[in-house]
Amino acid sequence: MYCEICGRPIEGEPIPVEVDKAVLYVCRSCATRYGKKVLPPPPQQQQKRPVLQRPKAAPRQLPLEMELVENYADIIKRARENLGLSRETLAAMLGVKETVLRRIEAGQLQPDFSLAKKLEKALGIRLLVEAREEGGAKAEGRLEKGLTLGEIAEIREDGEK
Ligand SMILES: [Zn+2]
């Protein structure tokens, strides 16, 4: 920051002064010489607060988050039928309404964590997986980490030699 009157670098804070109805930021000596009126310093003293930023759109980033397997509806229905349980019976075992179970089996309703746990126990199935395991089930077409498509093409070419 240079003094707007004498042009010398300002040591410390520039001082705002009113000169001919214009506000200039000047050095201390110019401020005392030319300034008709020394304005109060601009309110820059406040410490910048670190803004808490939540990561946007990163739903799969919680490593310990449990999530429902994608085909939970089929798994539940098949397991129930294998056990020879009627929907009413299973619903009663779970303590939910039959309509709830029906909607779950239709994939229209996701059981919450505790209900999914109950279903797992009642049917001997696995419905909840750690979210980070998700990619493992459908690894086909998954690319090695850190490889770009170009690099993969190069590797392929090398292999063909
Ligand atoms: Zn000056």
Boltz pocket constraint, residues with backbone or C-beta under 6 A from the ligand:
constraints:
  - pocket:
      binder: B
      contacts: [[A, 3], [A, 4], [A, 5], [A, 6], [A, 7], [A, 8], [A, 26], [A, 27], [A, 28], [A, 29], [A, 30], [A, 31]]
      max_distance: 6.0
